[in-house]
Amino acid sequence: MATATKINGQTEEKITALYCRLSVDDDNKDEESNSITNQKQILQDYARKEGYNNTMFFVDDGMSGTTFQRPNFMRMAENGEIGTIIVKDLSRFGHEQVEMGRLTQVVYPSLGIRFIAIQERVDTLTGDGVEMMPFHNI
């Protein structure tokens, strides 16, 4: 399932970004929030089941979904190392519909990045669920 690229004559598997976000910290200030922990488990289970081996977590804990200026969110696509981005659901990705559409339908495809939202069954590679994306966060 994972995408691969040739680097120095060798095939190297691109990273599958498992993205987690929580807008407000829960009362647990010293440790990761339970919601982030739960998201990580769901993403890891999905990745394993679907055959994604080269995974890396990108986490923005305590960050609003109304902006895409989140440190780890922006890191995902900056080096060309990501082949797939997986989120638990579209609300973890973001809330601003126009920017979500631009990223998933223009930017990511131009970078060769597949986007998957597990809960809504969105997959930009196959086109599944893409037409309904604007309606999920209403």
Chimera marker file (.cmm) of the C-alpha trace (Angstrom):
<marker_set name="trace">
<marker id="1" x="0.000" y="0.000" z="0.000" r="1" g="1" b="0" radius="0.5"/>
<marker id="2" x="2.830" y="2.411" z="0.751" r="1" g="1" b="0" radius="0.5"/>
<marker id="3" x="4.382" y="4.507" z="-1.990" r="1" g="1" b="0" radius="0.5"/>
<marker id="4" x="8.061" y="4.249" z="-2.824" r="1" g="1" b="0" radius="0.5"/>
<marker id="5" x="10.625" y="6.515" z="-4.430" r="1" g="1" b="0" radius="0.5"/>
<marker id="6" x="14.112" y="5.887" z="-5.838" r="1" g="1" b="0" radius="0.5"/>
<marker id="7" x="16.895" y="7.582" z="-3.906" r="1" g="1" b="0" radius="0.5"/>
<marker id="8" x="20.511" y="7.075" z="-4.997" r="1" g="1" b="0" radius="0.5"/>
<marker id="9" x="19.479" y="4.071" z="-7.079" r="1" g="1" b="0" radius="0.5"/>
<marker id="10" x="17.684" y="2.368" z="-4.179" r="1" g="1" b="0" radius="0.5"/>
<marker id="11" x="13.944" y="2.159" z="-3.656" r="1" g="1" b="0" radius="0.5"/>
<marker id="12" x="12.926" y="3.812" z="-0.433" r="1" g="1" b="0" radius="0.5"/>
<marker id="13" x="9.439" y="3.707" z="1.031" r="1" g="1" b="0" radius="0.5"/>
<marker id="14" x="7.900" y="7.131" z="1.596" r="1" g="1" b="0" radius="0.5"/>
<marker id="15" x="6.673" y="8.021" z="5.059" r="1" g="1" b="0" radius="0.5"/>
<marker id="16" x="3.032" y="7.586" z="5.967" r="1" g="1" b="0" radius="0.5"/>
<marker id="17" x="2.146" y="10.557" z="8.180" r="1" g="1" b="0" radius="0.5"/>
<marker id="18" x="-0.284" y="9.713" z="10.958" r="1" g="1" b="0" radius="0.5"/>
<marker id="19" x="-1.658" y="13.136" z="11.903" r="1" g="1" b="0" radius="0.5"/>
<marker id="20" x="-3.284" y="13.877" z="15.281" r="1" g="1" b="0" radius="0.5"/>
<marker id="21" x="-4.700" y="17.152" z="16.538" r="1" g="1" b="0" radius="0.5"/>
<marker id="22" x="-6.591" y="18.270" z="19.610" r="1" g="1" b="0" radius="0.5"/>
<marker id="23" x="-7.789" y="21.831" z="19.944" r="1" g="1" b="0" radius="0.5"/>
<marker id="24" x="-7.789" y="22.198" z="23.708" r="1" g="1" b="0" radius="0.5"/>
<marker id="25" x="-5.520" y="20.472" z="26.173" r="1" g="1" b="0" radius="0.5"/>
<marker id="26" x="-7.325" y="18.336" z="28.669" r="1" g="1" b="0" radius="0.5"/>
<marker id="27" x="-6.381" y="18.601" z="32.352" r="1" g="1" b="0" radius="0.5"/>
<marker id="28" x="-3.327" y="16.426" z="31.836" r="1" g="1" b="0" radius="0.5"/>
<marker id="29" x="-0.679" y="19.146" z="31.300" r="1" g="1" b="0" radius="0.5"/>
<marker id="30" x="2.415" y="16.996" z="31.824" r="1" g="1" b="0" radius="0.5"/>
<marker id="31" x="1.497" y="14.163" z="29.493" r="1" g="1" b="0" radius="0.5"/>
<marker id="32" x="-0.126" y="13.717" z="26.128" r="1" g="1" b="0" radius="0.5"/>
<marker id="33" x="-3.890" y="14.104" z="26.220" r="1" g="1" b="0" radius="0.5"/>
<marker id="34" x="-6.025" y="10.974" z="26.195" r="1" g="1" b="0" radius="0.5"/>
<marker id="35" x="-7.604" y="12.044" z="22.928" r="1" g="1" b="0" radius="0.5"/>
<marker id="36" x="-4.201" y="12.216" z="21.229" r="1" g="1" b="0" radius="0.5"/>
<marker id="37" x="-3.339" y="8.817" z="22.681" r="1" g="1" b="0" radius="0.5"/>
<marker id="38" x="-6.616" y="7.408" z="21.346" r="1" g="1" b="0" radius="0.5"/>
<marker id="39" x="-6.071" y="8.965" z="17.916" r="1" g="1" b="0" radius="0.5"/>
<marker id="40" x="-2.575" y="7.472" z="17.774" r="1" g="1" b="0" radius="0.5"/>
<marker id="41" x="-3.901" y="4.008" z="18.570" r="1" g="1" b="0" radius="0.5"/>
<marker id="42" x="-6.636" y="4.226" z="15.915" r="1" g="1" b="0" radius="0.5"/>
<marker id="43" x="-4.168" y="5.490" z="13.298" r="1" g="1" b="0" radius="0.5"/>
<marker id="44" x="-1.544" y="2.898" z="14.158" r="1" g="1" b="0" radius="0.5"/>
<marker id="45" x="-4.094" y="0.069" z="14.024" r="1" g="1" b="0" radius="0.5"/>
<marker id="46" x="-5.390" y="1.268" z="10.652" r="1" g="1" b="0" radius="0.5"/>
<marker id="47" x="-1.892" y="1.680" z="9.199" r="1" g="1" b="0" radius="0.5"/>
<marker id="48" x="-0.866" y="-1.789" z="10.340" r="1" g="1" b="0" radius="0.5"/>
<marker id="49" x="-4.077" y="-3.367" z="8.983" r="1" g="1" b="0" radius="0.5"/>
<marker id="50" x="-3.668" y="-1.636" z="5.607" r="1" g="1" b="0" radius="0.5"/>
<marker id="51" x="0.026" y="-2.464" z="5.255" r="1" g="1" b="0" radius="0.5"/>
<marker id="52" x="1.626" y="0.926" z="5.888" r="1" g="1" b="0" radius="0.5"/>
<marker id="53" x="4.972" y="0.149" z="7.524" r="1" g="1" b="0" radius="0.5"/>
<marker id="54" x="7.014" y="3.345" z="7.377" r="1" g="1" b="0" radius="0.5"/>
<marker id="55" x="4.808" y="5.484" z="9.641" r="1" g="1" b="0" radius="0.5"/>
<marker id="56" x="5.537" y="8.621" z="11.618" r="1" g="1" b="0" radius="0.5"/>
<marker id="57" x="3.277" y="10.559" z="13.983" r="1" g="1" b="0" radius="0.5"/>
<marker id="58" x="2.768" y="14.278" z="13.501" r="1" g="1" b="0" radius="0.5"/>
<marker id="59" x="0.950" y="15.760" z="16.504" r="1" g="1" b="0" radius="0.5"/>
<marker id="60" x="-0.425" y="19.228" z="17.173" r="1" g="1" b="0" radius="0.5"/>
<marker id="61" x="-1.855" y="19.052" z="20.693" r="1" g="1" b="0" radius="0.5"/>
<marker id="62" x="-3.704" y="22.144" z="21.881" r="1" g="1" b="0" radius="0.5"/>
<marker id="63" x="-3.975" y="23.648" z="18.371" r="1" g="1" b="0" radius="0.5"/>
<marker id="64" x="-7.160" y="24.960" z="16.762" r="1" g="1" b="0" radius="0.5"/>
<marker id="65" x="-8.488" y="23.366" z="13.589" r="1" g="1" b="0" radius="0.5"/>
<marker id="66" x="-9.524" y="26.768" z="12.253" r="1" g="1" b="0" radius="0.5"/>
<marker id="67" x="-5.954" y="27.492" z="11.149" r="1" g="1" b="0" radius="0.5"/>
<marker id="68" x="-3.526" y="25.397" z="9.154" r="1" g="1" b="0" radius="0.5"/>
<marker id="69" x="-0.545" y="27.272" z="10.611" r="1" g="1" b="0" radius="0.5"/>
<marker id="70" x="0.247" y="24.396" z="12.965" r="1" g="1" b="0" radius="0.5"/>
<marker id="71" x="3.913" y="23.400" z="13.362" r="1" g="1" b="0" radius="0.5"/>
<marker id="72" x="3.650" y="19.651" z="12.799" r="1" g="1" b="0" radius="0.5"/>
<marker id="73" x="0.902" y="20.001" z="10.207" r="1" g="1" b="0" radius="0.5"/>
<marker id="74" x="3.164" y="22.225" z="8.108" r="1" g="1" b="0" radius="0.5"/>
<marker id="75" x="6.123" y="19.832" z="8.560" r="1" g="1" b="0" radius="0.5"/>
<marker id="76" x="4.254" y="16.972" z="6.881" r="1" g="1" b="0" radius="0.5"/>
<marker id="77" x="4.600" y="18.174" z="3.300" r="1" g="1" b="0" radius="0.5"/>
<marker id="78" x="7.762" y="20.258" z="3.415" r="1" g="1" b="0" radius="0.5"/>
<marker id="79" x="10.491" y="17.749" z="2.450" r="1" g="1" b="0" radius="0.5"/>
<marker id="80" x="8.785" y="15.521" z="-0.105" r="1" g="1" b="0" radius="0.5"/>
<marker id="81" x="9.223" y="12.513" z="2.192" r="1" g="1" b="0" radius="0.5"/>
<marker id="82" x="5.499" y="11.917" z="2.790" r="1" g="1" b="0" radius="0.5"/>
<marker id="83" x="3.569" y="9.595" z="0.494" r="1" g="1" b="0" radius="0.5"/>
<marker id="84" x="0.328" y="9.358" z="2.476" r="1" g="1" b="0" radius="0.5"/>
<marker id="85" x="-1.361" y="11.378" z="5.220" r="1" g="1" b="0" radius="0.5"/>
<marker id="86" x="-3.884" y="9.552" z="7.404" r="1" g="1" b="0" radius="0.5"/>
<marker id="87" x="-6.197" y="11.225" z="9.930" r="1" g="1" b="0" radius="0.5"/>
<marker id="88" x="-8.774" y="9.694" z="12.251" r="1" g="1" b="0" radius="0.5"/>
<marker id="89" x="-11.458" y="12.020" z="10.905" r="1" g="1" b="0" radius="0.5"/>
<marker id="90" x="-11.732" y="15.236" z="8.924" r="1" g="1" b="0" radius="0.5"/>
<marker id="91" x="-12.221" y="17.380" z="12.035" r="1" g="1" b="0" radius="0.5"/>
<marker id="92" x="-8.701" y="16.398" z="13.177" r="1" g="1" b="0" radius="0.5"/>
<marker id="93" x="-7.375" y="17.644" z="9.812" r="1" g="1" b="0" radius="0.5"/>
<marker id="94" x="-9.094" y="21.020" z="10.025" r="1" g="1" b="0" radius="0.5"/>
<marker id="95" x="-12.296" y="23.022" z="9.939" r="1" g="1" b="0" radius="0.5"/>
<marker id="96" x="-11.743" y="25.548" z="7.157" r="1" g="1" b="0" radius="0.5"/>
<marker id="97" x="-13.423" y="23.940" z="4.128" r="1" g="1" b="0" radius="0.5"/>
<marker id="98" x="-11.845" y="26.020" z="1.363" r="1" g="1" b="0" radius="0.5"/>
<marker id="99" x="-8.289" y="25.344" z="2.565" r="1" g="1" b="0" radius="0.5"/>
<marker id="100" x="-9.078" y="21.660" z="3.161" r="1" g="1" b="0" radius="0.5"/>
<marker id="101" x="-10.286" y="21.385" z="-0.438" r="1" g="1" b="0" radius="0.5"/>
<marker id="102" x="-7.235" y="23.221" z="-1.775" r="1" g="1" b="0" radius="0.5"/>
<marker id="103" x="-4.862" y="20.965" z="0.151" r="1" g="1" b="0" radius="0.5"/>
<marker id="104" x="-6.555" y="17.647" z="-0.609" r="1" g="1" b="0" radius="0.5"/>
<marker id="105" x="-7.519" y="18.350" z="-4.221" r="1" g="1" b="0" radius="0.5"/>
<marker id="106" x="-4.691" y="20.578" z="-5.486" r="1" g="1" b="0" radius="0.5"/>
<marker id="107" x="-1.605" y="20.721" z="-3.246" r="1" g="1" b="0" radius="0.5"/>
<marker id="108" x="-1.318" y="17.103" z="-2.088" r="1" g="1" b="0" radius="0.5"/>
<marker id="109" x="-1.969" y="15.557" z="-5.524" r="1" g="1" b="0" radius="0.5"/>
<marker id="110" x="0.655" y="17.862" z="-7.057" r="1" g="1" b="0" radius="0.5"/>
<marker id="111" x="3.112" y="16.581" z="-4.424" r="1" g="1" b="0" radius="0.5"/>
<marker id="112" x="2.078" y="12.943" z="-4.945" r="1" g="1" b="0" radius="0.5"/>
<marker id="113" x="0.521" y="12.709" z="-1.466" r="1" g="1" b="0" radius="0.5"/>
<marker id="114" x="-2.472" y="10.484" z="-0.834" r="1" g="1" b="0" radius="0.5"/>
<marker id="115" x="-4.925" y="11.692" z="1.864" r="1" g="1" b="0" radius="0.5"/>
<marker id="116" x="-7.074" y="9.329" z="3.929" r="1" g="1" b="0" radius="0.5"/>
<marker id="117" x="-9.691" y="10.184" z="6.590" r="1" g="1" b="0" radius="0.5"/>
<marker id="118" x="-10.639" y="6.920" z="8.278" r="1" g="1" b="0" radius="0.5"/>
<marker id="119" x="-14.027" y="7.771" z="9.783" r="1" g="1" b="0" radius="0.5"/>
<marker id="120" x="-15.476" y="9.404" z="6.666" r="1" g="1" b="0" radius="0.5"/>
<marker id="121" x="-13.853" y="6.838" z="4.360" r="1" g="1" b="0" radius="0.5"/>
<marker id="122" x="-12.133" y="9.523" z="2.301" r="1" g="1" b="0" radius="0.5"/>
<marker id="123" x="-9.296" y="8.413" z="0.030" r="1" g="1" b="0" radius="0.5"/>
<marker id="124" x="-7.984" y="10.876" z="-2.538" r="1" g="1" b="0" radius="0.5"/>
<marker id="125" x="-6.193" y="8.136" z="-4.485" r="1" g="1" b="0" radius="0.5"/>
<marker id="126" x="-9.388" y="6.226" z="-5.236" r="1" g="1" b="0" radius="0.5"/>
<marker id="127" x="-11.697" y="9.261" z="-5.029" r="1" g="1" b="0" radius="0.5"/>
<marker id="128" x="-13.818" y="7.590" z="-2.345" r="1" g="1" b="0" radius="0.5"/>
<marker id="129" x="-15.687" y="10.077" z="-0.151" r="1" g="1" b="0" radius="0.5"/>
<marker id="130" x="-14.052" y="13.155" z="-1.687" r="1" g="1" b="0" radius="0.5"/>
<marker id="131" x="-17.319" y="14.611" z="-2.996" r="1" g="1" b="0" radius="0.5"/>
<marker id="132" x="-18.814" y="14.567" z="0.518" r="1" g="1" b="0" radius="0.5"/>
<marker id="133" x="-15.867" y="16.189" z="2.311" r="1" g="1" b="0" radius="0.5"/>
<marker id="134" x="-17.373" y="19.705" z="2.428" r="1" g="1" b="0" radius="0.5"/>
<marker id="135" x="-20.444" y="18.386" z="4.260" r="1" g="1" b="0" radius="0.5"/>
<marker id="136" x="-18.756" y="16.453" z="7.059" r="1" g="1" b="0" radius="0.5"/>
<marker id="137" x="-17.731" y="19.395" z="9.254" r="1" g="1" b="0" radius="0.5"/>
<marker id="138" x="-20.930" y="21.417" z="8.945" r="1" g="1" b="0" radius="0.5"/>
<link id1="1" id2="2" r="1" g="1" b="0" radius="0.2"/>
<link id1="2" id2="3" r="1" g="1" b="0" radius="0.2"/>
<link id1="3" id2="4" r="1" g="1" b="0" radius="0.2"/>
<link id1="4" id2="5" r="1" g="1" b="0" radius="0.2"/>
<link id1="5" id2="6" r="1" g="1" b="0" radius="0.2"/>
<link id1="6" id2="7" r="1" g="1" b="0" radius="0.2"/>
<link id1="7" id2="8" r="1" g="1" b="0" radius="0.2"/>
<link id1="8" id2="9" r="1" g="1" b="0" radius="0.2"/>
<link id1="9" id2="10" r="1" g="1" b="0" radius="0.2"/>
<link id1="10" id2="11" r="1" g="1" b="0" radius="0.2"/>
<link id1="11" id2="12" r="1" g="1" b="0" radius="0.2"/>
<link id1="12" id2="13" r="1" g="1" b="0" radius="0.2"/>
<link id1="13" id2="14" r="1" g="1" b="0" radius="0.2"/>
<link id1="14" id2="15" r="1" g="1" b="0" radius="0.2"/>
<link id1="15" id2="16" r="1" g="1" b="0" radius="0.2"/>
<link id1="16" id2="17" r="1" g="1" b="0" radius="0.2"/>
<link id1="17" id2="18" r="1" g="1" b="0" radius="0.2"/>
<link id1="18" id2="19" r="1" g="1" b="0" radius="0.2"/>
<link id1="19" id2="20" r="1" g="1" b="0" radius="0.2"/>
<link id1="20" id2="21" r="1" g="1" b="0" radius="0.2"/>
<link id1="21" id2="22" r="1" g="1" b="0" radius="0.2"/>
<link id1="22" id2="23" r="1" g="1" b="0" radius="0.2"/>
<link id1="23" id2="24" r="1" g="1" b="0" radius="0.2"/>
<link id1="24" id2="25" r="1" g="1" b="0" radius="0.2"/>
<link id1="25" id2="26" r="1" g="1" b="0" radius="0.2"/>
<link id1="26" id2="27" r="1" g="1" b="0" radius="0.2"/>
<link id1="27" id2="28" r="1" g="1" b="0" radius="0.2"/>
<link id1="28" id2="29" r="1" g="1" b="0" radius="0.2"/>
<link id1="29" id2="30" r="1" g="1" b="0" radius="0.2"/>
<link id1="30" id2="31" r="1" g="1" b="0" radius="0.2"/>
<link id1="31" id2="32" r="1" g="1" b="0" radius="0.2"/>
<link id1="32" id2="33" r="1" g="1" b="0" radius="0.2"/>
<link id1="33" id2="34" r="1" g="1" b="0" radius="0.2"/>
<link id1="34" id2="35" r="1" g="1" b="0" radius="0.2"/>
<link id1="35" id2="36" r="1" g="1" b="0" radius="0.2"/>
<link id1="36" id2="37" r="1" g="1" b="0" radius="0.2"/>
<link id1="37" id2="38" r="1" g="1" b="0" radius="0.2"/>
<link id1="38" id2="39" r="1" g="1" b="0" radius="0.2"/>
<link id1="39" id2="40" r="1" g="1" b="0" radius="0.2"/>
<link id1="40" id2="41" r="1" g="1" b="0" radius="0.2"/>
<link id1="41" id2="42" r="1" g="1" b="0" radius="0.2"/>
<link id1="42" id2="43" r="1" g="1" b="0" radius="0.2"/>
<link id1="43" id2="44" r="1" g="1" b="0" radius="0.2"/>
<link id1="44" id2="45" r="1" g="1" b="0" radius="0.2"/>
<link id1="45" id2="46" r="1" g="1" b="0" radius="0.2"/>
<link id1="46" id2="47" r="1" g="1" b="0" radius="0.2"/>
<link id1="47" id2="48" r="1" g="1" b="0" radius="0.2"/>
<link id1="48" id2="49" r="1" g="1" b="0" radius="0.2"/>
<link id1="49" id2="50" r="1" g="1" b="0" radius="0.2"/>
<link id1="50" id2="51" r="1" g="1" b="0" radius="0.2"/>
<link id1="51" id2="52" r="1" g="1" b="0" radius="0.2"/>
<link id1="52" id2="53" r="1" g="1" b="0" radius="0.2"/>
<link id1="53" id2="54" r="1" g="1" b="0" radius="0.2"/>
<link id1="54" id2="55" r="1" g="1" b="0" radius="0.2"/>
<link id1="55" id2="56" r="1" g="1" b="0" radius="0.2"/>
<link id1="56" id2="57" r="1" g="1" b="0" radius="0.2"/>
<link id1="57" id2="58" r="1" g="1" b="0" radius="0.2"/>
<link id1="58" id2="59" r="1" g="1" b="0" radius="0.2"/>
<link id1="59" id2="60" r="1" g="1" b="0" radius="0.2"/>
<link id1="60" id2="61" r="1" g="1" b="0" radius="0.2"/>
<link id1="61" id2="62" r="1" g="1" b="0" radius="0.2"/>
<link id1="62" id2="63" r="1" g="1" b="0" radius="0.2"/>
<link id1="63" id2="64" r="1" g="1" b="0" radius="0.2"/>
<link id1="64" id2="65" r="1" g="1" b="0" radius="0.2"/>
<link id1="65" id2="66" r="1" g="1" b="0" radius="0.2"/>
<link id1="66" id2="67" r="1" g="1" b="0" radius="0.2"/>
<link id1="67" id2="68" r="1" g="1" b="0" radius="0.2"/>
<link id1="68" id2="69" r="1" g="1" b="0" radius="0.2"/>
<link id1="69" id2="70" r="1" g="1" b="0" radius="0.2"/>
<link id1="70" id2="71" r="1" g="1" b="0" radius="0.2"/>
<link id1="71" id2="72" r="1" g="1" b="0" radius="0.2"/>
<link id1="72" id2="73" r="1" g="1" b="0" radius="0.2"/>
<link id1="73" id2="74" r="1" g="1" b="0" radius="0.2"/>
<link id1="74" id2="75" r="1" g="1" b="0" radius="0.2"/>
<link id1="75" id2="76" r="1" g="1" b="0" radius="0.2"/>
<link id1="76" id2="77" r="1" g="1" b="0" radius="0.2"/>
<link id1="77" id2="78" r="1" g="1" b="0" radius="0.2"/>
<link id1="78" id2="79" r="1" g="1" b="0" radius="0.2"/>
<link id1="79" id2="80" r="1" g="1" b="0" radius="0.2"/>
<link id1="80" id2="81" r="1" g="1" b="0" radius="0.2"/>
<link id1="81" id2="82" r="1" g="1" b="0" radius="0.2"/>
<link id1="82" id2="83" r="1" g="1" b="0" radius="0.2"/>
<link id1="83" id2="84" r="1" g="1" b="0" radius="0.2"/>
<link id1="84" id2="85" r="1" g="1" b="0" radius="0.2"/>
<link id1="85" id2="86" r="1" g="1" b="0" radius="0.2"/>
<link id1="86" id2="87" r="1" g="1" b="0" radius="0.2"/>
<link id1="87" id2="88" r="1" g="1" b="0" radius="0.2"/>
<link id1="88" id2="89" r="1" g="1" b="0" radius="0.2"/>
<link id1="89" id2="90" r="1" g="1" b="0" radius="0.2"/>
<link id1="90" id2="91" r="1" g="1" b="0" radius="0.2"/>
<link id1="91" id2="92" r="1" g="1" b="0" radius="0.2"/>
<link id1="92" id2="93" r="1" g="1" b="0" radius="0.2"/>
<link id1="93" id2="94" r="1" g="1" b="0" radius="0.2"/>
<link id1="94" id2="95" r="1" g="1" b="0" radius="0.2"/>
<link id1="95" id2="96" r="1" g="1" b="0" radius="0.2"/>
<link id1="96" id2="97" r="1" g="1" b="0" radius="0.2"/>
<link id1="97" id2="98" r="1" g="1" b="0" radius="0.2"/>
<link id1="98" id2="99" r="1" g="1" b="0" radius="0.2"/>
<link id1="99" id2="100" r="1" g="1" b="0" radius="0.2"/>
<link id1="100" id2="101" r="1" g="1" b="0" radius="0.2"/>
<link id1="101" id2="102" r="1" g="1" b="0" radius="0.2"/>
<link id1="102" id2="103" r="1" g="1" b="0" radius="0.2"/>
<link id1="103" id2="104" r="1" g="1" b="0" radius="0.2"/>
<link id1="104" id2="105" r="1" g="1" b="0" radius="0.2"/>
<link id1="105" id2="106" r="1" g="1" b="0" radius="0.2"/>
<link id1="106" id2="107" r="1" g="1" b="0" radius="0.2"/>
<link id1="107" id2="108" r="1" g="1" b="0" radius="0.2"/>
<link id1="108" id2="109" r="1" g="1" b="0" radius="0.2"/>
<link id1="109" id2="110" r="1" g="1" b="0" radius="0.2"/>
<link id1="110" id2="111" r="1" g="1" b="0" radius="0.2"/>
<link id1="111" id2="112" r="1" g="1" b="0" radius="0.2"/>
<link id1="112" id2="113" r="1" g="1" b="0" radius="0.2"/>
<link id1="113" id2="114" r="1" g="1" b="0" radius="0.2"/>
<link id1="114" id2="115" r="1" g="1" b="0" radius="0.2"/>
<link id1="115" id2="116" r="1" g="1" b="0" radius="0.2"/>
<link id1="116" id2="117" r="1" g="1" b="0" radius="0.2"/>
<link id1="117" id2="118" r="1" g="1" b="0" radius="0.2"/>
<link id1="118" id2="119" r="1" g="1" b="0" radius="0.2"/>
<link id1="119" id2="120" r="1" g="1" b="0" radius="0.2"/>
<link id1="120" id2="121" r="1" g="1" b="0" radius="0.2"/>
<link id1="121" id2="122" r="1" g="1" b="0" radius="0.2"/>
<link id1="122" id2="123" r="1" g="1" b="0" radius="0.2"/>
<link id1="123" id2="124" r="1" g="1" b="0" radius="0.2"/>
<link id1="124" id2="125" r="1" g="1" b="0" radius="0.2"/>
<link id1="125" id2="126" r="1" g="1" b="0" radius="0.2"/>
<link id1="126" id2="127" r="1" g="1" b="0" radius="0.2"/>
<link id1="127" id2="128" r="1" g="1" b="0" radius="0.2"/>
<link id1="128" id2="129" r="1" g="1" b="0" radius="0.2"/>
<link id1="129" id2="130" r="1" g="1" b="0" radius="0.2"/>
<link id1="130" id2="131" r="1" g="1" b="0" radius="0.2"/>
<link id1="131" id2="132" r="1" g="1" b="0" radius="0.2"/>
<link id1="132" id2="133" r="1" g="1" b="0" radius="0.2"/>
<link id1="133" id2="134" r="1" g="1" b="0" radius="0.2"/>
<link id1="134" id2="135" r="1" g="1" b="0" radius="0.2"/>
<link id1="135" id2="136" r="1" g="1" b="0" radius="0.2"/>
<link id1="136" id2="137" r="1" g="1" b="0" radius="0.2"/>
<link id1="137" id2="138" r="1" g="1" b="0" radius="0.2"/>
</marker_set>
